[in-house]
Amino acid sequence: MPHLSPKQAEIIAIGSELLTPERVDTNSLIVTRHLNLLGVEVAAKHVIGDDRVRLIEAIRAALERSDILILIGGLGPTEDDVTRDAVAVALGRKLTLSLQQESILLEKFRQFNRAMAKNNLRQAYLIEGAEALPNPRGSAPGQFLSTGRGAVALLPGPPRELEPMVENELVPRLKPVLPPQVIRVRSFRITGIGESDLDTLIAPVYTKYTNPMTTVLSSPGDLWVHLRAQSDSEAEADALLREVGNPIVELLGDRLYSERAGDTLDAVVARLLRQHHTTVATAESVTGGMVAARLTDTAGSSDYFVAGYVTYTDEQKHQILGVSEELLARHSAVSEPVAAAMAQAARTRSGATYGLSTTGYAGPAGGTEFDPVGTVYLGIAGPAAAKVIRVRYGSDRFRTRTLATQGALDLLRKSIGSLLMDFRTRPTP
Amino acid sequence: MPHLSPKQAEIIAIGSELLTPERVDTNSLIVTRHLNLLGVEVAAKHVIGDDRVRLIEAIRAALERSDILILIGGLGPTEDDVTRDAVAVALGRKLTLSLQQESILLEKFRQFNRAMAKNNLRQAYLIEGAEALPNPRGSAPGQFLSTGRGAVALLPGPPRELEPMVENELVPRLKPVLPPQVIRVRSFRITGIGESDLDTLIAPVYTKYTNPMTTVLSSPGDLWVHLRAQSDSEAEADALLREVGNPIVELLGDRLYSERAGDTLDAVVARLLRQHHTTVATAESVTGGMVAARLTDTAGSSDYFVAGYVTYTDEQKHQILGVSEELLARHSAVSEPVAAAMAQAARTRSGATYGLSTTGYAGPAGGTEFDPVGTVYLGIAGPAAAKVIRVRYGSDRFRTRTLATQGALDLLRKSIGSLLMDFRTRPTP
């Protein structure tokens, strides 16, 4: 078989149920994972209902654009199952009954101890030039065709039939038609910067390269930069990742909290607390328990999480944490001195190494001229010193609480093991 | 505007991250649900990477086949965000800076207290003839264009920006271009029963009807039954909803917590606490602050949420809540008496009407022969009595914590205003 150079694939999932508000195609994820490992990019995915005309058109269009086309589903025995027929029509090939597939099918039904309905015979039809892919877990065989430019595969929809067929039948048949190639990835997990500011910061580096390819993903307060290098040697792929990744690391500074793709800020903070044999307690107002919930999200969190106080009112800040009534009256609950006192109290009352506090206006009501809605004070008290930072998150309640929680965890991350001797630092009494 | 007869829609989700093995497009489900409610069927869905050329081609092809085209994502401020430009090119229309959108954008950044990076200005460009769709939760406006045959809409990718925009901006603009038809819906929000048990309970009622169409959606601890009746008169549609809905209400009993589609258990509990002029305090172990976080999720929660204690260790349960060391030693922290003592302490120490407690084994480690991993005790103490329930949730940490949080809120919901005179009830000391 000649070594073609297919690089791009498309996936079509077939089934009207995948076009309802309840169902989502996840089969394509299995196929994508295996294609990526072979160095093949998925350029587009489609979901088409059980509609022969639309499917024929979709197949034709995909084959004009892409080297490899994977079709998933629509291989059952009913009138609805149009995939075999649509591929044959789109390629201008015949669909003929395979006597070998017919006898395999009859044998399967004999084993299942079921009579074979006549429509099941549809599953024994192969597209001209196609190789049948055995399906030990179901009745419909897959099909594999090499085309001038690449390949077309028809795979069954049920995930437990699909997955082994991809691994055992599809991958070995695709390998010989692909150029040998290596894919290496590098990930950066980032917090403390907005998406567009991040892009302004690092785009001058990554836009100079198409290999590695750079992707930026974001959720509130959390960003992910992903580099993916393609090459014919591991050494070169790694060199490419260093060439682009290292300057990005420099630019990110301490906003980079992890280089592990699956990491979360919670997990990083948990690791740091363990490494330094330290513990934490929380005193939350504006975040209402969200910081404690994140800190206890990881198994074994009782090793480093000691206690949490959610003090929503002035009275509770005084009663539970011992923040002085005079301090509350003079500065109000949303203030630097009260955030400091809360962090300090969380630390001393629980005996934890660090006390972490949040107080602010989540909105929509509240706020002052100096501290409008969205203003949050985040406090930390440690063995050597205490520190408060003031942040303004904007006017959306959900966003403010989420970002303040992330901000508090990040303040803890940056403080663990340091002496907290920053600007705005005040000595621990 | 003329009454066209568009019936078929296509959805294109844009973003290279949606072509990786880790991410799946779920935004299209939100859009599909709303389109279906308008009587529009989704005929095909596509995922295209951040690839301008492929996207232009996909838009052109979709517009040849379908009446309505919805594009989701790719409206951000970076070079990667190609949707605006691709639609303009595909339609042969200009893309021009809207001074109004520019000033809205500047105002948003002013509110967020962030400097606007220059690339954000991309978000102020509108396609010729398009109407901007306001986005109160993000910076990128949506866009709506009516075409000769139907409509094209550009919507933002983040789900919390997308969902309100679909409901408040897209649906009202699509209605006038669709043939008139009455669709009426009825929703049931349910907790305290699993999805398959629920289906066993209510399927005998709803499977007799195809109109209304019944859908069951589930997330951990929370279920949604949705009836959709289609008719040419409101009266008939409503009669259909009564015919199927009323017997379902009977069967659900107090597991039905709301008939408002957009309601959450948090919001229902908040309304009940307000109505009865009552307050609550929490003492959490296994849920680590998640109950407090849910209770403070609603604006104005300081009216009814007094205080939260997260006591993760025996020592803290004793020190912070005053649970006796003897009780902890005799029964262990995960036990009915300790759950009761925690709830009682939360109530008395804070002065709240109700004290709500959680203690259990989230796993993966821990547990005893009698109380294996996944066992949780939920306690409530009220003016008249206290009550503890024991639940077993299974071995997944995330699931156990989520279900225990939901269970605690549901226990509170059922207790507010009642005298808590149930089995397992013990008198308040």
Interface residues (C-beta under 8 A of the other chain):
Chain A: L18 L19 T20 P21 E22 V24 D25 T26 L29 I30 T32 R33 N36 E41 V42 A43 A44 K45 H46 V47 I48 G49 D51 R54 E57 A58 A61 R65 G194 E195 S196 D197 D199 T200 A203 T207 M213 T215 V216 L217 T282 E284 T287 G288 G289 M290 V291 A292 A293 L295 T296 D297 A299 G300 S301 S302 F305 V306 A307 G308 Y309 V310 T311 Y312 T313 Q316 I320 R349 S350 A362 G363 P364 A365 G374 R392 Y393 G394 S395 D396 R397 F398 R399 R401
Chain B: S16 E17 L18 L19 T20 P21 E22 V24 D25 T26 L29 I30 T32 R33 N36 E41 V42 A43 A44 K45 H46 V47 I48 G49 D51 R54 E57 A58 A61 R65 G76 P77 T78 E79 D80 Q111 F112 N113 R114 A117 K118 N119 N120 R137 R160 T215 L217 T282 E284 T287 G288 G289 M290 V291 A292 A293 L295 T296 D297 A299 G300 S301 S302 F305 V306 A307 G308 Y309 V310 T311 Y312 T313 Q316 I320 R349 S350 A362 G363 P364 A365 R397 F398 R401
